[in-house]
Structures are given as C-alpha cells and as structure tokens.
Amino acid sequence: MAQVEKRGGLLRKSSASKKPLKEKVVLMYDEIFMTEDPSKCSPRFWEELFLMKVNLEYLEGKLESLDGEELMKIKDNINCLFQHCIQALGEDHPIRVVNALQTLCALIRGVHQKNKSTSGFDIINMLMGFDKAELCMKNLMESLDSLLCAEGSESLKSLCLKLLLCLVTVTDNISQNTILEYVMINSIFEAILQILSHPPSRREHGYDAVVLLALLVNYRKYESVNPYIVKLSIVDDEATLNGMGLVIAQALSEYNRQYKDKEEEHQSGFFSALTNMVGSMFIADAHEKISVQTNEAILLALYEAVHLNRNFITVLAQSHPEMGLVTTPVSPAPTTPATPLGTTPPSSDVISSVELPLDADVQTSNLLITFLKYSSIVMQDTKDEHRLHSGKLCLIILTCIAEDQYANAFLHDDNMNFRVNLHRMPMRHRKKAADKNLPCRPLVCAVLRCIQVVHKLLCYQKKCRVRLHYTWRELWSALINLLKFLMSNETVLLAKHNIFTLALMIVNLFNMFITYGDTFLPTPSSYDELYYEIIRMHQSFDNLYSMVLRLSTNAGQWKEAASKVTHALVNIRAIINHFNPKIESYAAVNHISQLSEEQVRSISTNVRRNLAFHTLSQEVLLKEFSTIS
C-alpha cells in the first residue's frame, strides 16, 4: 500500500499517480472561501468544523492568496466564521474551544495582512461587520475573561492569552488598532491580575499576562482615558505586585543567564586562546559577537509598573535567592537556532526557583539588581540602533526610580548591602574584572551611571546628608573621559546633536561636588581627591573652555548653548588657576618634573588650611562695613 504524506493540508500519495487528497478540514475551509453559505447544503457544517483539527498554515495562506476584491466577495462567510468561533468558546467541549481560539488567531492575522494599507475599520467590517461588531466583541471578551478566570485547563488559558496578544499586536502602531476600543470597553484587567497573584497560574502564564498588560496600557496613552492605566496605577495588592515583579525579574534573569553562558562559552573556546596569543588586540570585537537579543516587552512592563504605580517601588527591593543559582536540574529543552535569545518567556523551572526558601549560603538578589545587570549588558553595544533604544529605555526606568523618595531611601540604606556584578566590555587596556571579590555596598553604588540619574541621586544625598562610602574618583574620572570624548568628536557630534547640553550637565555635577560636597562626601580627604582629579585633568577642562569660548563668541547656531557652559566653568577654572601655579612652583623648587598624587594633595590641603583669613581682624571688617554707601 502506498505511503501517505501530509503537506500543507494535502494528503499526497507517494506514487503520485493520482491527484492529492485534501484533509476534510481543508475541504471545509474551501467551502468557506466560496461565495455561497456553506451551511445551506450542510446544516451541521459549523458544528463539524470545530471538531476538526485546525490547519493554521492553510487557512492563513488561503486568506493571503486572495486580493482585496476577492476577499470582499466572501465577507459574509468570514463574518459568519468569526461569529461561530465566538459561539464555540461557550461550549463545554474543550476541543471545540481550542479549535475556535486557534481559528480566531488565524482569521485576525490573515485578514489584517490583506488590510495593512487600509484603516482599522475595514478590518472590523471584514471580521465582524460594523452592525454586529460591538456585540461580537462583547461576547468574545466575556468568554475570554471567563476562560482566564476559571479553574480549567491551563492550555486553554494559554491560548486565550495568545489570542489576546495576537489581537493587540496585529498592527505595528498599537494606537492605530481600533479593535482595541472594544478591549478598553470590555476590560480583562482583573483576569490579568488574578493570573499574576496566583503562583501556579503565574508560573504558566505570567510572562504573557505582563506583556499583554504593558501593551494595553499603551493604547492611545496620551489621547484618551485608558482604563488599564487608571486601574494599574491604583493596584495595592501585595501578592499581585510581587507576582508582577517576579515575572519581570525572571525574564531579565533568563536574559542575564543566557548572556553569561554565551560569554563563558566564548571565553573557553578557540577564539579566547587566540586572543591571549596576540595580546587580546581584538577582544572588543569578539565580545560584540556574544550579544544576546534584548527583551523590550519586559522592559516596557517594568517601565509602566515603576512609572504608574508608586506601590511597585517596594517590589524592587524584595529579596530572593539569585535566579540561576538555585534552579533544579532539568532536561534541556530543544531550541530553534532561528529564535532570537532573550525574547521568549523563561521556562517554568526558572520561574519556580525563586519561590524556594532563602538559604544563608546563597547570594540574595532583587529585581533592581537583576535589572541593573541587564542594563549593563545592553549598554555594552550601543552602536546598534536597536540596542541604543533599549539602553535609553533602561535609563528612563532608572530615572523614574531615582525620582522616587522611597526608592532613594532603600538605595542609600547601609543595612541593605548587595554585591552587584555589572558587566563592562573588556578592552585592550581593560580586562574583564573578576566578580568574586566585589564588596557588599548599598544599591546606589551600582546605580551611579547616567548623568541625569547621578544628578537626582546627588540631590537626595545633599538633601538628606547621606555620606555614601563610594569610590567617587571613578565617577569623576568617567565624567572627564566623557568630556574628552565630546571634544575629540566635536565636528561629527555637532552635526547631529547639541553636545553642550550634556557638557553643561557634566560641569554642573562637578560644581555640585565643589559647592555642596561637604554635605554628602564621606571624608574631608574626598575633597582633596576631587581637587586632585580636577587639577590632574586640567588640560581637558582648559580644552573645553577654549571650545565653548570659540563657539560662544561666534554668531552661530550654538552660541547660547556654548555660553552656558562657559559660565558654568567658573568654579573649575578658579580651582585650576589657583592651584596650578603653586604646584608648578613646588615642582620647580624641588626639581621634580611630575608630582605624585600625594604631593599634589598635600599642597592642596596646605593651601586650604592656610587661607589668610587671620590677616583681616574682625575689627577691621566691622569698621569697613559699618556704614552704608
């Protein structure tokens, strides 16, 4: 007997002596794509259809093969199929429900592909008909809500969420998806929260639920009242918020784990041995190749949670065992090479790992630490525009965190110390740092990264007089190096950006240290280190002054912006002009070509201590200012 192959809905005999046979469900699809009502000749047509296994490939391909005019001819049958799918969702038979959900996904995707160039109203008309759209969507959303909240099959819940994600993402611009108006009216917000608050459901569906919520929140966010925004902003249930935080942390942890695995694989391979032989001269290029694709959907969810719900800030500091260290061994799941890393939800073993009891020997972590590690990986390669946007979103989230008073309190809490291993791309002059001897420090030490974020954190430290024991010199050196980068690339950068805004922010940070450092720097010697760093790198500040002076005296585009930087440099130039002559004099007298850091600090300290206040007695001062001119 000849063997039978199944391909694209066709049953093809290997002998090829006869025409290929079609599956029954494919024959039924073909009837739907005729202009006649398929139930006229077969009254039980719709009942039988949903007992057949769905052939998504054939159904979507058939819709794609039709042009707009042909599709309009079968509009009534498409409307009828859509309505019968919704009716089938209320059936007791789970097979019919599963097939109805899959058919709806195929219909929505297929019809949208034919209507990309037209308005969303055409999609609504093609799927449901304008006159029945409101009732159809009401029934659909009620059925989905019931399935998500019921204690039934987890597979059905998964399909419901997939359908909703399909519905939400069917247009590139979510705000142009007018079908979502019905999702706003018939809210499924409570069903999403129920999934997040219930551990078993969260393990199975938490990722899809969080991503769905993040997308719904962004529908016409600034154009009209979005009920999902309003409801998310007032959620105060601890179990729900913690559940959301766990899902986000798990997805970010999975990304971090994948990156670490790729990094270790790369370091132990042939290329690692080769780079050691040639002095690691290609190490930067090599590390670009181990990049893991980012997960913007989870970043968006984190942003909306932090931005909209003040109660979520507390979730950032919730301690749990570091994910990846306590997972139980499982059989490796087969992976598809074409699937980008970092875009799929974490496996259930990763999700369940964080709910184990805390072990004193296991490094504890929290959502903020996981996010900081994630950010440090993303920001290693910002040449790629996609990664640049991800890095910006990370910094926006950090800014939201730095603006929150409660977040600042736990960031600076000396009783909450963690080891945060931030990734830095190795360069020729900087090998990858080992993470074994990282000190336990307040979390703010790991957040001092972005200029605006640093400014907000310093404002908090100044206001609350928090003296953070941090190696401030690393920050000062990084800021100066950033200034050097701006100046060395002046021509290229000025053609695209106003670099003076960033330069002004950097200079103002130094001004803040100079003027208010006594309120938050840990020791008096910190001031000496600050002055030393300014004096040591005085050439960079001199070059910056020359550049902004040149542009501020010309009647060009950047005159006003450059002038602001010129005025902001007054304090720094005063320090340089005051100390440099004394240092040069000391060097000349002692026949030293280059002073050490200790010698420069000693001079700075002596000058500060011996400022000639005593030469003006109080009597002379009072006499001088006793009269009003």
RASUL-V952125 format. One record per backbone hydrogen bond with DSSP energy under -1.0 kcal/mol. CO is the residue of the C=O (numbers start at 1). NH is the residue of the N-H. If there is no record, write none. Layout:
co->CO nh->NH
co->CO nh->NH
//
This chain:
co->3 nh->14
co->5 nh->12
co->7 nh->10
co->9 nh->23
co->10 nh->7
co->11 nh->21
co->12 nh->5
co->13 nh->16
co->21 nh->11
co->23 nh->27
co->24 nh->28
co->25 nh->29
co->26 nh->30
co->27 nh->31
co->28 nh->32
co->29 nh->33
co->31 nh->34
co->37 nh->40
co->42 nh->45
co->44 nh->48
co->45 nh->49
co->46 nh->50
co->48 nh->51
co->49 nh->52
co->55 nh->59
co->56 nh->60
co->57 nh->61
co->58 nh->62
co->59 nh->63
co->60 nh->64
co->61 nh->65
co->67 nh->71
co->68 nh->72
co->69 nh->73
co->72 nh->75
co->74 nh->78
co->75 nh->79
co->76 nh->80
co->77 nh->81
co->78 nh->82
co->79 nh->83
co->80 nh->84
co->81 nh->85
co->82 nh->86
co->83 nh->87
co->84 nh->88
co->87 nh->90
co->88 nh->91
co->93 nh->97
co->94 nh->98
co->95 nh->99
co->96 nh->100
co->97 nh->101
co->98 nh->102
co->99 nh->103
co->100 nh->104
co->101 nh->105
co->102 nh->106
co->103 nh->107
co->104 nh->108
co->105 nh->109
co->106 nh->110
co->107 nh->111
co->108 nh->112
co->109 nh->113
co->112 nh->115
co->115 nh->118
co->119 nh->122
co->120 nh->124
co->121 nh->125
co->122 nh->126
co->123 nh->127
co->124 nh->128
co->124 nh->129
co->129 nh->133
co->132 nh->136
co->133 nh->137
co->134 nh->138
co->135 nh->139
co->136 nh->140
co->137 nh->141
co->138 nh->142
co->139 nh->143
co->140 nh->144
co->141 nh->145
co->142 nh->146
co->143 nh->147
co->144 nh->148
co->145 nh->149
co->146 nh->150
co->153 nh->157
co->154 nh->158
co->155 nh->159
co->156 nh->160
co->157 nh->161
co->158 nh->162
co->159 nh->163
co->160 nh->164
co->161 nh->165
co->162 nh->166
co->163 nh->167
co->164 nh->168
co->165 nh->169
co->173 nh->176
co->174 nh->177
co->176 nh->178
co->177 nh->180
co->178 nh->181
co->179 nh->182
co->180 nh->184
co->181 nh->185
co->182 nh->186
co->188 nh->192
co->189 nh->193
co->190 nh->194
co->191 nh->195
co->192 nh->196
co->193 nh->197
co->198 nh->202
co->199 nh->203
co->200 nh->204
co->201 nh->205
co->202 nh->206
co->205 nh->209
co->206 nh->210
co->207 nh->211
co->208 nh->212
co->209 nh->213
co->210 nh->214
co->211 nh->215
co->212 nh->216
co->213 nh->217
co->216 nh->219
co->220 nh->224
co->226 nh->230
co->227 nh->231
co->228 nh->232
co->229 nh->233
co->237 nh->241
co->238 nh->242
co->239 nh->243
co->240 nh->244
co->241 nh->245
co->242 nh->246
co->243 nh->247
co->244 nh->248
co->245 nh->249
co->246 nh->250
co->247 nh->251
co->248 nh->252
co->249 nh->253
co->250 nh->254
co->251 nh->255
co->252 nh->256
co->253 nh->257
co->254 nh->258
co->255 nh->259
co->256 nh->260
co->257 nh->261
co->258 nh->262
co->259 nh->263
co->260 nh->264
co->261 nh->265
co->262 nh->266
co->263 nh->267
co->264 nh->268
co->269 nh->273
co->270 nh->274
co->271 nh->275
co->272 nh->276
co->273 nh->277
co->274 nh->278
co->275 nh->280
co->280 nh->283
co->282 nh->286
co->283 nh->287
co->284 nh->288
co->288 nh->291
co->295 nh->299
co->296 nh->300
co->297 nh->301
co->298 nh->302
co->299 nh->303
co->300 nh->304
co->301 nh->305
co->302 nh->306
co->303 nh->307
co->304 nh->308
co->305 nh->309
co->309 nh->312
co->310 nh->313
co->312 nh->315
co->315 nh->318
co->316 nh->368
co->320 nh->365
co->322 nh->325
co->336 nh->339
co->340 nh->343
co->347 nh->351
co->348 nh->352
co->352 nh->355
co->353 nh->356
co->359 nh->362
co->363 nh->322
co->365 nh->320
co->366 nh->370
co->367 nh->371
co->368 nh->372
co->369 nh->373
co->370 nh->374
co->371 nh->375
co->372 nh->376
co->373 nh->377
co->374 nh->378
co->375 nh->379
co->377 nh->380
co->378 nh->381
co->384 nh->388
co->385 nh->389
co->386 nh->390
co->387 nh->391
co->388 nh->392
co->389 nh->393
co->390 nh->394
co->391 nh->395
co->392 nh->396
co->393 nh->397
co->394 nh->398
co->395 nh->399
co->396 nh->400
co->397 nh->401
co->398 nh->402
co->399 nh->403
co->401 nh->404
co->404 nh->408
co->405 nh->409
co->406 nh->410
co->407 nh->411
co->408 nh->412
co->411 nh->444
co->413 nh->416
co->418 nh->441
co->420 nh->422
co->430 nh->427
co->441 nh->418
co->442 nh->445
co->443 nh->446
co->444 nh->448
co->447 nh->449
co->450 nh->454
co->451 nh->455
co->452 nh->456
co->453 nh->457
co->454 nh->458
co->455 nh->459
co->456 nh->460
co->457 nh->461
co->458 nh->462
co->459 nh->463
co->460 nh->464
co->461 nh->466
co->466 nh->468
co->468 nh->470
co->470 nh->472
co->471 nh->474
co->472 nh->476
co->473 nh->477
co->474 nh->478
co->475 nh->479
co->476 nh->480
co->477 nh->481
co->478 nh->482
co->479 nh->483
co->480 nh->484
co->481 nh->485
co->482 nh->486
co->483 nh->487
co->484 nh->488
co->485 nh->489
co->487 nh->490
co->489 nh->493
co->490 nh->494
co->493 nh->496
co->493 nh->497
co->497 nh->499
co->498 nh->501
co->499 nh->503
co->500 nh->504
co->501 nh->505
co->502 nh->506
co->503 nh->507
co->504 nh->508
co->505 nh->509
co->506 nh->510
co->507 nh->511
co->508 nh->512
co->509 nh->513
co->510 nh->514
co->511 nh->515
co->512 nh->516
co->513 nh->517
co->516 nh->519
co->517 nh->520
co->517 nh->521
co->523 nh->526
co->524 nh->527
co->525 nh->529
co->526 nh->530
co->527 nh->531
co->528 nh->532
co->529 nh->533
co->530 nh->534
co->531 nh->535
co->532 nh->536
co->533 nh->537
co->535 nh->538
co->537 nh->540
co->537 nh->541
co->538 nh->542
co->539 nh->543
co->540 nh->544
co->541 nh->545
co->542 nh->546
co->543 nh->547
co->544 nh->548
co->545 nh->549
co->546 nh->550
co->547 nh->551
co->548 nh->552
co->549 nh->553
co->554 nh->556
co->556 nh->559
co->558 nh->562
co->559 nh->563
co->560 nh->564
co->561 nh->565
co->562 nh->566
co->563 nh->567
co->564 nh->568
co->565 nh->569
co->567 nh->570
co->569 nh->573
co->570 nh->574
co->571 nh->575
co->572 nh->576
co->573 nh->577
co->574 nh->578
co->575 nh->579
co->576 nh->580
co->579 nh->583
co->580 nh->584
co->581 nh->585
co->582 nh->586
co->583 nh->587
co->584 nh->588
co->585 nh->589
co->586 nh->590
co->587 nh->592
co->596 nh->600
co->597 nh->601
co->598 nh->602
co->599 nh->603
co->600 nh->604
co->601 nh->605
co->602 nh->606
co->603 nh->607
co->604 nh->608
co->605 nh->609
co->606 nh->610
co->611 nh->613
co->613 nh->616
co->617 nh->621
co->618 nh->622
co->619 nh->623
co->620 nh->624
co->621 nh->625
//
